[in-house]
């Protein structure tokens, strides 16, 4: 488990399933992840932090963005 400062997170994206659940990915995409149908299993390839299996992922994503904009 690792804590990240919500105000300094960059490159935040989310993927949403039909039921509204999904994953929030944090950090720049690894080119190997996009190439070859997800190469995260490959030895030495770093995996970016993500929040998985989130119900109502869009609400959580929007809340993160809202908190980042607060001063």
Residue pairs with C-beta under 8 A, 6 or more apart in sequence:
2 49
4 26
4 49
6 64
6 67
6 68
7 67
7 68
9 26
9 27
9 64
9 68
10 26
10 27
10 28
11 25
11 26
11 27
11 28
11 29
12 24
12 25
12 26
12 61
12 64
12 65
13 24
13 25
14 22
14 23
14 24
14 25
14 57
14 58
14 60
14 61
15 22
15 23
15 25
15 57
16 22
16 57
16 58
20 55
20 56
20 57
20 58
21 53
21 54
21 55
21 56
21 57
22 54
22 57
22 58
23 50
23 51
23 52
23 53
23 54
23 57
24 50
24 51
24 54
24 57
24 60
24 61
24 64
25 48
25 49
25 50
26 48
26 49
26 50
26 51
27 48
27 49
28 48
29 48
30 39
30 40
30 45
30 46
30 47
30 48
32 39
32 40
32 42
32 45
33 39
33 40
33 45
33 47
39 45
40 47
51 60
54 60
